Amino acid sequence: MMGVVNVTPDSFSDGGRWYTPGAAVAHGLTLLDEGADLLDVGGESTRPGARRVPVADELARVLPVVEALVGRGAKVSVDTTRARVAQAAVDRGAVLVNDVSGGLADAEMADVVARTGVAYVAMHWRGHADVMDDLADYDDVVTDVRRELAARVAVLRAAGVRDDQVVLDPGLGFAKPGASNWPLLARLPELVADGFPVLVGASRKRFLGHLLEGPDGTVAPPLARDHATAAVSALAAQAGAWCLRVHDVRPTVDAVRVAAAWQAARAGAPDDDLAVDEDAARDPAQAVVAEHGGAGTNEVTPRRAHR
């Protein structure tokens, strides 16, 4: 389970509540207590329409939080599209780089990932937040996303990145209108079958807000989307997702545990086994993260976890 720590003043989901380093660190520790295995620290909003921030600002926001959380024993990922920020975060103990551009925003990113050996999430992406809504033309969204992610994997391999460093993310909500997200979720096993661990980040996304809109057509606000996030995340875990990126951790942890117990019972597991392997029951990523070294290691092996 990946808990989101936004160190930005303009996040779509929390409006800058965790903008100061102290608030961000405290929030990250709370997410750990609620069941997060990884904390994803980001200093640049990717909400629709957001404009880029200077790299110096992103570094100033992210690095103190990464360093402090690593110092408290957390496994930390850095949410960035910039190679310079990724390198600096890894130098301070980040174990994973979560790049929503899949390397397209910075040609030097693949070299950083290859050189450091850090685990790397390559998300499907077609353009920055201020233009992405104009880039949502697909023939078949699942086929197109798989093909474009395969192209990113080819670039990573050419740069010397090992396959066992790579995690793929279908990029829910990025250059995808509401209706395009549901086929990606319903056909998630097709992406899983491509052989890489898959991260799903549906948390508080616009397509859930539209699904939950009121009788008068009012779109549900971000904080009213957490129950739907938990439901989607539990279904994604059953479909083979390796990791779930969420803002509100505890409800999703509980939903995934329910889904895991249900699946175990359906498979005919004895009653004594339904309390099961706590790692697998909490989240598909938990068993993987638990095997890594202590805080400060830059090694994550994002292999497929137990299902």
JOFENFEN-V190453 format. One record per residue. SS is DSSP state (H for helix, E for strand, - for the rest). D_LAST is the distance of its C-alpha to the last C-alpha in Angstrom with 1 decimal. Layout:
# JOFENFEN-V190453
ss->SS d_last->D_LAST
ss->SS d_last->D_LAST
This chain:
# JOFENFEN-V190453
ss->- d_last->14.4
ss->E d_last->17.6
ss->E d_last->20.8
ss->E d_last->23.7
ss->E d_last->27.1
ss->E d_last->29.7
ss->- d_last->33.0
ss->- d_last->34.9
ss->- d_last->37.8
ss->- d_last->36.7
ss->- d_last->33.0
ss->- d_last->32.4
ss->- d_last->30.1
ss->- d_last->32.1
ss->- d_last->35.5
ss->- d_last->35.9
ss->- d_last->35.2
ss->- d_last->33.8
ss->- d_last->36.3
ss->- d_last->38.0
ss->H d_last->36.4
ss->H d_last->36.8
ss->H d_last->35.2
ss->H d_last->32.2
ss->H d_last->31.6
ss->H d_last->31.9
ss->H d_last->29.5
ss->H d_last->26.9
ss->H d_last->27.3
ss->H d_last->26.9
ss->H d_last->23.6
ss->H d_last->22.4
ss->H d_last->23.7
ss->- d_last->21.7
ss->- d_last->18.3
ss->- d_last->18.3
ss->- d_last->17.0
ss->E d_last->19.1
ss->E d_last->22.4
ss->E d_last->23.4
ss->E d_last->27.2
ss->E d_last->29.2
ss->- d_last->32.9
ss->- d_last->33.5
ss->- d_last->32.8
ss->- d_last->31.2
ss->- d_last->32.0
ss->- d_last->33.8
ss->- d_last->37.4
ss->- d_last->37.0
ss->- d_last->39.2
ss->- d_last->38.5
ss->- d_last->39.5
ss->- d_last->41.4
ss->H d_last->39.4
ss->H d_last->41.5
ss->H d_last->40.4
ss->H d_last->36.7
ss->H d_last->37.1
ss->H d_last->39.1
ss->H d_last->36.5
ss->H d_last->33.4
ss->H d_last->34.5
ss->H d_last->35.8
ss->H d_last->32.6
ss->H d_last->30.4
ss->H d_last->32.7
ss->H d_last->32.9
ss->H d_last->29.2
ss->H d_last->28.6
ss->H d_last->31.5
ss->- d_last->29.9
ss->- d_last->26.8
ss->- d_last->24.5
ss->- d_last->22.1
ss->E d_last->23.8
ss->E d_last->23.3
ss->E d_last->26.4
ss->E d_last->26.5
ss->- d_last->29.3
ss->- d_last->30.6
ss->- d_last->33.3
ss->H d_last->33.3
ss->H d_last->35.8
ss->H d_last->33.8
ss->H d_last->30.6
ss->H d_last->32.7
ss->H d_last->34.3
ss->H d_last->31.1
ss->H d_last->29.5
ss->H d_last->32.8
ss->- d_last->32.3
ss->- d_last->28.9
ss->- d_last->26.4
ss->- d_last->23.3
ss->E d_last->22.2
ss->E d_last->24.3
ss->E d_last->23.2
ss->E d_last->25.7
ss->- d_last->25.9
ss->- d_last->28.3
ss->- d_last->26.3
ss->- d_last->29.4
ss->- d_last->31.8
ss->- d_last->33.6
ss->- d_last->34.6
ss->- d_last->35.2
ss->- d_last->35.0
ss->H d_last->31.4
ss->H d_last->30.1
ss->H d_last->32.6
ss->H d_last->31.6
ss->H d_last->27.9
ss->H d_last->29.0
ss->H d_last->31.5
ss->H d_last->29.5
ss->- d_last->26.2
ss->- d_last->24.4
ss->E d_last->21.0
ss->E d_last->21.8
ss->E d_last->20.4
ss->E d_last->22.4
ss->E d_last->22.6
ss->- d_last->24.4
ss->- d_last->27.9
ss->- d_last->31.3
ss->- d_last->33.6
ss->- d_last->34.4
ss->- d_last->34.1
ss->- d_last->37.8
ss->- d_last->37.5
ss->H d_last->34.0
ss->H d_last->34.8
ss->H d_last->37.3
ss->- d_last->34.8
ss->- d_last->32.7
ss->- d_last->33.9
ss->- d_last->31.3
ss->- d_last->31.8
ss->- d_last->28.1
ss->H d_last->26.1
ss->H d_last->22.8
ss->H d_last->24.7
ss->H d_last->26.8
ss->H d_last->24.2
ss->H d_last->22.3
ss->H d_last->25.7
ss->H d_last->26.8
ss->H d_last->23.7
ss->H d_last->24.2
ss->H d_last->27.7
ss->H d_last->26.7
ss->H d_last->24.5
ss->H d_last->27.6
ss->H d_last->29.7
ss->H d_last->27.4
ss->H d_last->27.5
ss->H d_last->31.2
ss->- d_last->31.6
ss->- d_last->29.8
ss->- d_last->26.4
ss->- d_last->23.8
ss->H d_last->20.7
ss->H d_last->18.6
ss->H d_last->20.2
ss->E d_last->19.3
ss->E d_last->16.9
ss->E d_last->17.8
ss->E d_last->18.5
ss->- d_last->20.0
ss->- d_last->22.5
ss->- d_last->22.5
ss->- d_last->26.1
ss->- d_last->27.6
ss->- d_last->30.2
ss->- d_last->28.5
ss->- d_last->30.4
ss->H d_last->28.6
ss->H d_last->28.1
ss->H d_last->26.5
ss->H d_last->23.5
ss->H d_last->22.2
ss->H d_last->21.8
ss->H d_last->19.8
ss->H d_last->17.3
ss->H d_last->17.5
ss->- d_last->17.1
ss->H d_last->14.5
ss->H d_last->12.6
ss->H d_last->15.9
ss->H d_last->15.8
ss->H d_last->12.3
ss->- d_last->13.8
ss->- d_last->16.6
ss->- d_last->14.8
ss->- d_last->14.7
ss->E d_last->12.3
ss->E d_last->13.2
ss->E d_last->14.6
ss->E d_last->15.6
ss->- d_last->18.8
ss->- d_last->20.1
ss->- d_last->21.6
ss->- d_last->25.1
ss->- d_last->25.7
ss->H d_last->28.7
ss->H d_last->27.1
ss->H d_last->25.8
ss->H d_last->29.3
ss->H d_last->30.8
ss->H d_last->28.4
ss->- d_last->29.6
ss->- d_last->33.3
ss->- d_last->35.9
ss->- d_last->38.5
ss->- d_last->40.9
ss->- d_last->38.4
ss->- d_last->37.8
ss->- d_last->34.5
ss->- d_last->32.4
ss->- d_last->32.7
ss->H d_last->29.8
ss->H d_last->29.7
ss->H d_last->29.5
ss->H d_last->26.2
ss->H d_last->23.9
ss->H d_last->22.9
ss->H d_last->22.1
ss->H d_last->20.1
ss->H d_last->17.9
ss->H d_last->17.4
ss->H d_last->16.7
ss->H d_last->14.2
ss->H d_last->12.2
ss->H d_last->12.3
ss->H d_last->11.5
ss->H d_last->8.3
ss->H d_last->7.4
ss->- d_last->9.0
ss->- d_last->7.0
ss->- d_last->9.3
ss->- d_last->9.3
ss->E d_last->12.0
ss->E d_last->14.1
ss->E d_last->17.8
ss->E d_last->19.7
ss->- d_last->23.2
ss->- d_last->22.8
ss->H d_last->19.9
ss->H d_last->20.1
ss->H d_last->19.8
ss->H d_last->16.6
ss->H d_last->15.1
ss->H d_last->16.2
ss->H d_last->15.0
ss->H d_last->11.4
ss->H d_last->11.7
ss->H d_last->13.4
ss->H d_last->10.8
ss->H d_last->8.1
ss->H d_last->11.0
ss->H d_last->12.1
ss->H d_last->9.1
ss->H d_last->9.3
ss->H d_last->13.0
ss->H d_last->13.0
ss->- d_last->11.3
ss->- d_last->14.2
ss->- d_last->13.1
ss->- d_last->16.4
ss->H d_last->17.6
ss->H d_last->17.7
ss->H d_last->14.0
ss->- d_last->13.4
ss->- d_last->14.4
ss->- d_last->11.5
ss->- d_last->10.5
ss->H d_last->12.1
ss->H d_last->10.5
ss->H d_last->6.9
ss->H d_last->8.8
ss->H d_last->11.1
ss->- d_last->9.3
ss->- d_last->6.8
ss->- d_last->10.1
ss->H d_last->11.4
ss->H d_last->10.3
ss->H d_last->11.9
ss->H d_last->14.9
ss->- d_last->15.6
ss->- d_last->16.5
ss->- d_last->19.1
ss->- d_last->22.8
ss->- d_last->24.9
ss->- d_last->26.3
ss->- d_last->28.2
ss->- d_last->26.1
ss->- d_last->25.6
ss->- d_last->22.6
ss->- d_last->19.1
ss->- d_last->16.7
ss->- d_last->14.3
ss->- d_last->12.2
ss->- d_last->8.7
ss->- d_last->6.5
ss->- d_last->3.8
ss->- d_last->0.0
